[in-house]
Each structure stands twice: as C-alpha cells, then as structure tokens.
C-alpha cells in the first residue's frame, strides 16, 4: 500500500507496513491505524469503573473494556463505511477508505464486521446480565448513527449517545443498577463528545458543505469556539455533580481542575484550519486520562 493512501490522521504507518499486504485494507477499515478512536470509546467505561469504586479489586474489567472498545469501535467503523461508501467517495479525506476505494469488497466488509462483533460478544459474556442488557440496548443507536448526518445538523449529538455508552455499562457492571451519579457521568460524557467531535468536523467543513453532509461544525458557523467551550463547560459541571454525589467533599471539584485546564487550552488555542483541529481532537485522549484519574481519586476516597 502506497503511503499516499494513508489518510492524514493515521498514526501507525510503520505497524501497517508490517502487516501482510492483504491484511492492511482490513486493518485500515477498522481504523486500527488510528487508536484515538478506541481510546475515546474506552475512557467513559473506565471512568465508570473507577468512580463506582471498582478499582483496584476489579482491575481486569478495564482490560475487557479496552478489548471491547477496540473491537466494537472497529465494527462501528466498518459498518459506517459500508453505509457511507457513496458519500465517502465524494469527500477528499475519505475517498481512500477501503470500501469507498474498492480495496475491500462489500461482501468482505460484512464478513469482517461479523468477525469484530464476535470478539465483542466474547467481551459481553464477561459482564453480569444487567450490564449485558444495557450494552445490547446500544445496538439500535449504533445502527442509526451513519444516517444522522443526512437528516440532522447535529450528528455529533447522536455520536455523544453512542460513543459514551460504556459509561452506563460500566456503572451497572460495578453496582448492579443505575443511579443519579451514573446518569450524570453519562450526561457529561455526552457533551464532551459533541465538543471534541465538532472540533474534528472542522477538517471537513468545505467538503461536507459541497456534498450535503451535515455537522455541528457547520451548524455553529462562526461560533464554533464558543459552542465547543459551552459543551466542555457543561461536561465539567455534570461530572462535578457526579463526583460530588459519590464523595461530597472538597476533593471532588478540585480533582477536575487539571481537566478544566486542558479544556481551556483546547478552546483557547484552537485554530479552525490546517492541522490544528486534528491536534486538539487527539488531545482528548489525554483529557480522558485526566478524567479517569479524577474518578479514581474520588471513587477511592
């Protein structure tokens, strides 16, 4: 595979070249070259495990959630590319995707999707039955997501529902049920996703407008920075409330200060062109780590 075929935000060019040539398109289809996606999917579940007091006793569950995040993020990307193959072919950044470019056939794409879902099933079987039901409830949301960019200016809001589902799954796995703290954790993650995915969508504004794809970056227009700031502020407020319900002590809000500083940096230095939106988007992997540390401190208090 020629270097020119790699999309701009790939991070594992060397690893991709180590794979057999026949396997590379499938790795790219599942976005294995872009680990940022499965980190962002993993963190909400890790937060729930930590905040609900599951660490250190149930630390192996973090590994299961990580495996599930890698597999199901890959499955979601394959499904998205199957649905969006015609649109992807019209957008410069996505035209080289394996299904849109013809490197992977539609039939082979479905087979790869089923393989990744089987790995997800193995992870699902490690959970208590209540958490299994919560996890399965996400399937309808996942199936509908690729169509949202055609019918709403806010597909990022739908992604916020989908990409944070590990939080309620993790919370129910740790506690056996859902309560206000778990719901607030999930609600904060919802706004976090809208914020960072709006930043990501800045890369495609021109192509999206030409093709007719809708996004929050286009909907916000000149007010993108203010909109992203509002999303991050709402996330912090909801997370602060969740932490306070778990441990109503001064440590709870203080634990979020490093994350608040990271969000301020993202918004304050954001440039809406060139490579900066991608840099800021990727930095949310570190933001997720800061939130995890806050949940670990408060959940262990």
Secondary structure, DSSP 8 states (H G I E B T S, - for coil): --GGGS-TT---HHHHHHS-HHHHHHHHHTTTT-THHHHHHHHHHHHHHHHTT-TTTTTHHHHHHHHHHHHHHHHHHHHHHHHTHHHHTTSTTTTTSHHHHTSS-HHHHHHHHHHHHHHHHHHHTTS-HHHHHHHHTTHHHHHHHHHHHHH-S-HHHHHHHHTTHHHHHHHHHHHSS--HHHHHHHHHHHHHHHHHHHHHHGGGHHHHHHHT---HHHHHGGGHHHHHHHHHHHHHHHHHHHHHHH--SHHHHHTTHHHHHHHHHHHHT--SSTTHHHHHHHTHHHHHHHHHHHHHHHHT-
